[in-house]
Amino acid sequence: MDWWVKFNTITSIRAIQEVPNDSIFYGCGDYLSNEASDPSDLAVDAIYQARIFKMQADSTVKWMMNIAGTNPVSTKKNQDRCYGLSVDSNS
């Protein structure tokens, strides 16, 4: 499958899951809203928001979801990232 799409609120797409016998696929990644010029600053103060989306093979985005919140073991907000997903094609 060849496709190209521009998501201006996704910094990295980390996983894609195709639905068998369908023209739909799901993907996830994250949005880094505060890119720093110094990588050492980014490791301490990064603000991430996870993104999950559903797309047709023709690059039509059906929906996109933003997931962000407070890290339960830290006072920092918005450290949510998505590294993988699975799809139940029977539901």
LUMLUMVEX-114087 format. One record per residue (C-alpha): residue number from 1; residue in three letters; x, y, z. Coordinates in nm, 3 decimals. Each point is the difference from the previous one (the first is absolute). Example, Ala and Ser with C-alpha at 12.3 -4.5 7.8 and 13.67 -1.06 7.14 Angstrom:
BEGIN
   num   residu         u         v         w
     1      ALA     1.230    -0.450     0.780
     2      SER     0.137     0.344    -0.066
//
This chain:
BEGIN
   num   residu         u         v         w
     1      MET     0.000     0.000     0.000
     2      ASP     0.142     0.337    -0.099
     3      TRP    -0.140     0.306     0.170
     4      TRP     0.095     0.348     0.103
     5      VAL    -0.181     0.227     0.239
     6      LYS     0.091     0.305     0.202
     7      PHE    -0.094     0.005     0.366
     8      ASN     0.104     0.334     0.142
     9      THR    -0.070    -0.122     0.354
    10      ILE     0.197    -0.326    -0.013
    11      THR     0.376     0.017     0.039
    12      SER     0.060    -0.376    -0.033
    13      ILE    -0.217    -0.285    -0.127
    14      ARG     0.126    -0.302     0.191
    15      ALA    -0.244    -0.280    -0.086
    16      ILE    -0.243    -0.094    -0.277
    17      GLN    -0.247    -0.289     0.003
    18      GLU    -0.183    -0.103    -0.317
    19      VAL    -0.343    -0.159     0.017
    20      PRO    -0.002    -0.325    -0.203
    21      ASN    -0.221     0.005    -0.311
    22      ASP    -0.085     0.368     0.045
    23      SER     0.124     0.335    -0.123
    24      ILE     0.035     0.135     0.354
    25      PHE     0.304     0.024     0.224
    26      TYR     0.071     0.144     0.342
    27      GLY     0.308     0.181     0.116
    28      CYS     0.143     0.162     0.307
    29      GLY     0.284     0.224     0.099
    30      ASP     0.053     0.317     0.192
    31      TYR     0.025     0.375    -0.029
    32      LEU     0.293     0.183     0.155
    33      SER    -0.130     0.351     0.052
    34      ASN     0.316     0.158     0.145
    35      GLU     0.294    -0.097    -0.215
    36      ALA     0.317     0.134     0.159
    37      SER     0.312     0.113    -0.178
    38      ASP     0.211    -0.180     0.261
    39      PRO    -0.080    -0.375     0.022
    40      SER     0.098    -0.010     0.369
    41      ASP    -0.278     0.251     0.079
    42      LEU    -0.251    -0.216    -0.186
    43      ALA     0.070    -0.307     0.213
    44      VAL    -0.099     0.191     0.314
    45      ASP    -0.282     0.222    -0.121
    46      ALA    -0.160    -0.188    -0.291
    47      ILE    -0.375     0.038    -0.040
    48      TYR    -0.152    -0.288    -0.199
    49      GLN    -0.356    -0.078    -0.096
    50      ALA    -0.093    -0.341    -0.139
    51      ARG    -0.196    -0.019    -0.327
    52      ILE    -0.205    -0.290    -0.138
    53      PHE    -0.162     0.014    -0.343
    54      LYS    -0.210    -0.199    -0.244
    55      MET     0.069     0.044    -0.370
    56      GLN    -0.115    -0.142    -0.330
    57      ALA     0.253    -0.127    -0.253
    58      ASP    -0.072     0.308    -0.218
    59      SER     0.136     0.223     0.286
    60      THR    -0.343     0.116     0.118
    61      VAL     0.023     0.045     0.376
    62      LYS    -0.316    -0.133     0.165
    63      TRP     0.086     0.123     0.351
    64      MET     0.292     0.094     0.221
    65      MET     0.010    -0.008     0.380
    66      ASN     0.226     0.196     0.236
    67      ILE     0.100    -0.159     0.332
    68      ALA     0.178     0.213     0.258
    69      GLY     0.010     0.027     0.376
    70      THR     0.210     0.017     0.312
    71      ASN     0.271    -0.258     0.066
    72      PRO    -0.112    -0.180     0.320
    73      VAL     0.358    -0.028     0.130
    74      SER     0.094     0.359    -0.081
    75      THR    -0.140     0.350     0.011
    76      LYS     0.068     0.045    -0.370
    77      LYS    -0.295     0.010    -0.235
    78      ASN    -0.042    -0.141    -0.349
    79      GLN     0.256    -0.278    -0.016
    80      ASP    -0.224    -0.243    -0.189
    81      ARG     0.148    -0.187    -0.298
    82      CYS    -0.127    -0.286    -0.214
    83      TYR     0.244    -0.270    -0.111
    84      GLY    -0.239    -0.270    -0.119
    85      LEU    -0.359    -0.105    -0.055
    86      SER    -0.206    -0.302    -0.091
    87      VAL    -0.330    -0.035    -0.182
    88      ASP    -0.273    -0.258     0.050
    89      SER    -0.142    -0.037    -0.349
    90      ASN    -0.288    -0.210     0.133
    91      SER    -0.165     0.287     0.184
//
